[in-house]
Amino acid sequence: MANIKSAIKRAKTNEKRRMHRAAQKSAIRTAIKKFLAAVEAQDKEQAAVLLREASRKLDKGVTKGLLHKNAAARKKSRLAQKLNALNG
């Protein structure tokens, strides 16, 4: 553990931020899993709602620096393809 006051504060801040980011990433993964479960269950209406929610969380992840914008776009595209396959 650090001895200098500013280093102690920095360590606490880093840990707090790490926990917050971990919670946000977990929320994104949970939203994606809920969507995939709805697709698996062939529930088109629910899947459409959950796709909107997952896309929103992915976009927020980009603005907060959790995900690269291309990674989020790729994930959103793949989720949309699953929904379209369900509808088509």
Protein Blocks (a to p, Z undefined) as FASTA:
>chain_A
ZZbfklmmmmmmmmmmmmmmmmmmmmmmmmmmmmmmmmmnopaklmmmmmmmmmmmmmmm
mmnopacfklmmmmmmmmmmmmmmmmZZ
